[in-house]
Each structure stands twice: as structure tokens, then as C-alpha cells.
Amino acid sequence: MLHARQKDAIIERMCGRFTLTEPDVGVLLETFSLTHPPEPLSPRYNIAPTQAVATVVNENDGSRVLRLMRWGLIPSWAKDPSIGSRMINARSETVAEKPSYRNALKRRRCLIVADGFYEWQKQPGGGKVPMFISLADRQPFGFAGLYETWTEPESGESLVTCTIITGPPNDLVKSIHDRMPIILPPEAYDLWLEPREMNTGLLTELLKPYPAEQMAAYPVSTRVNTPANDDPSLIERAS
């Protein structure tokens, strides 16, 4: 029988791939009001679970920095780190109550930096078509994220991991999928990144679908189905 916390961790994947195709240091510095210029990042066209992702956090000293974390949250109480591969997403409706996420929501919030994501649209005749979804202006944005630090029991080595919060879709995405990642508007960054423990009611009010009229979507190649494929052709419109 599964432990209650393990049951919380086994969820349907809702946002399983995303992109950061033009990680210009100057743009990231301005978009996220970083205190210091980040180290250069390589363009990524097919970011997959368990890989390193760029995140933004507020440190206790007041600085706002870009940090790399592994995608797939490993709770501090976990004995087996493989649980992280099943915790790439957290549901906005239950994130404040689930043992796997509630403490992180209070104290360990981050933005996960992206400029697009993929969802697979079911077709009437069967099969699925991958769709690339982004802001209409293709600018980078921040997914609402949570993070934890897990310590390997024997070696004592620490691993920082994160998860993307998902919620109901907006009018654009609902024709593609019944869930979408929470994209936070820039005016919500300060509250979401506040390093002090916060009232979860204030935080969950931020977890709303991003305005559909400010987004765009189109079909792309099924090459994105394979995580090893990571090149500019993945975000080209399929003919």
C-alpha cells in the first residue's frame, strides 16, 4: 500500500516539456529584475523532466538571482529520489493542502524561466498532435514554481529540485488540453518570490489562467516527442 505522501506524488503529467530558446542575459536581467547578470545559458527547445532548468528566486539578503534546479520535486522527507520524476507538476487546486507541496508553497517559491511549452492535442481520428504554446510576443516568462532541497542520506550531498504549478486552461489552451501551467504576470513576481513565510490564501489567488488573448499556439513536428531532439526545428510550424 502506498504512503499518503506517495499518493500525493503520483499525478497525471500536465506540462511535460517547455522551451527557453533565446536566453539573452540582458533580457532575463530586465524581465525578472535580477540583482546580478546571470551566467550565459544555452538555447533549449525541448526541456524535459529531471533536466536542469533556470529558475528565479529571492535570497534572504534581498537579492534576486537565477539558479539552476532539477525539474521534478523531491520532498525533503523522500527516501528515494526517483519520486521526483513523478512530481514535475503540482495542481493549483490542492497545492496548499498536499503534504508534498504545502510547506514549499509557504516558504520556497520560484519562477521557472521559459518562453514556450508543449501540449499534445487529441485528434478526432485518434493520435495526438504536439502544439507549441507561447506568449504572442514570444518574450520569456515565469511559470509559478516551488522548490525543495533534498539531502542524500549517505553522502550528505544536496540536490535542489522544483515543480511547475498547473491549473485550469484558458480559452486558447482548453481546445488543446484540460490543464495548463500557471504563467505569472510580472506584477505578481514580487509577492510570489517573497522569501518570508506567506499566507497561502494570498498566494493561491495568483494561480489563475494567463489571458488567452496574449498567447498563441500552433502545431509542430512530432520530433518533439523524443527528448533527445533539441534544436530550432522543433518550434517551427508544422505544414
MOKA-V817814 format. One record per pair of residues at least 6 apart in sequence whose C-alpha atoms are under 7 Angstrom apart, sorted by the first residue. I is the first residue (numbers start at 1). J is the second residue. Records with the same first field share a line. If there is no record, write none. Layout:
# MOKA-V817814
I=J / J
This chain:
# MOKA-V817814
5=99 / 100
8=98 / 100
9=86 / 87 / 100
10=86
11=86
13=89
14=89 / 179 / 180
15=89 / 119 / 180 / 181
16=48 / 49
17=46 / 47 / 48 / 117 / 118
18=46 / 47 / 114 / 116 / 117 / 118
19=44 / 45 / 46 / 47 / 114 / 115 / 116 / 117
20=43 / 44 / 45 / 114 / 115 / 116
21=43 / 44 / 45 / 115
22=43
23=41 / 43
25=37 / 38 / 40
29=37
34=64 / 65
35=63 / 64 / 65
36=65
38=66
44=230
45=230 / 231 / 232 / 234
46=224 / 227 / 229 / 230
48=227
49=71 / 72 / 85 / 88
50=70 / 71 / 72 / 85
51=70 / 71
52=68 / 69 / 70 / 71
53=68 / 69 / 70 / 71
54=66 / 67 / 68 / 69 / 112 / 113
55=66 / 67 / 68 / 69 / 110 / 111 / 112 / 113
56=64 / 65 / 66 / 67 / 110 / 111 / 112
57=64 / 65 / 66 / 110 / 111 / 193
58=64 / 65 / 193 / 194 / 195
59=195
60=195
69=160 / 161 / 162
70=160 / 161 / 162
71=88 / 161 / 162 / 163
72=84 / 85 / 86 / 87 / 88 / 161 / 162 / 163
73=84 / 87 / 88 / 147 / 148 / 161 / 162 / 163
74=81 / 83 / 84 / 148 / 150 / 161
75=100 / 148 / 150
76=148 / 149 / 150
87=163
88=163 / 164
89=163 / 164 / 165 / 166
90=163 / 164 / 165 / 166
91=165 / 166 / 167
92=165 / 166 / 167 / 207
95=101 / 102
96=102 / 105 / 200
104=146 / 147 / 148
105=146 / 200
106=197 / 198 / 199 / 200
107=195 / 196 / 197 / 198
108=146 / 147 / 148
109=145 / 146 / 147 / 192 / 193
110=144 / 145 / 146 / 147 / 193
111=142 / 143 / 144 / 145
112=142 / 143 / 144 / 145
113=140 / 141 / 142 / 143
114=140 / 141 / 142
115=134 / 138 / 139 / 140 / 141
116=132 / 133 / 134
117=132 / 133 / 134
118=130 / 131 / 132 / 133
119=130 / 131 / 132 / 176 / 177
120=128 / 129 / 130 / 131 / 176
121=128 / 129 / 130 / 131 / 176 / 177
122=128 / 129
129=219
130=219 / 220 / 221 / 222
131=217 / 218 / 219 / 220
132=217 / 218 / 219 / 220 / 235
133=216 / 217 / 218
134=215 / 216 / 217
135=214 / 215 / 216
136=214 / 215 / 216
141=183
142=183 / 184
143=164 / 181 / 182 / 183 / 184
144=164 / 165 / 182 / 183 / 184
145=162 / 163 / 164 / 165
146=162 / 163 / 164
147=160 / 161 / 162 / 163
148=160 / 161 / 162
149=158 / 159 / 160 / 161
150=158 / 159 / 160
151=157 / 158 / 159
152=158
164=181
165=181 / 182
166=179 / 180 / 181 / 182
167=179 / 180 / 181 / 182 / 209
168=178 / 179 / 180 / 209
169=178 / 179 / 180 / 209
170=209 / 210 / 211 / 212
171=212
172=212
182=207 / 208 / 209
183=210
192=203
218=237
219=237 / 238
220=234 / 235 / 236 / 237 / 238
221=234 / 238
223=229 / 234
224=234
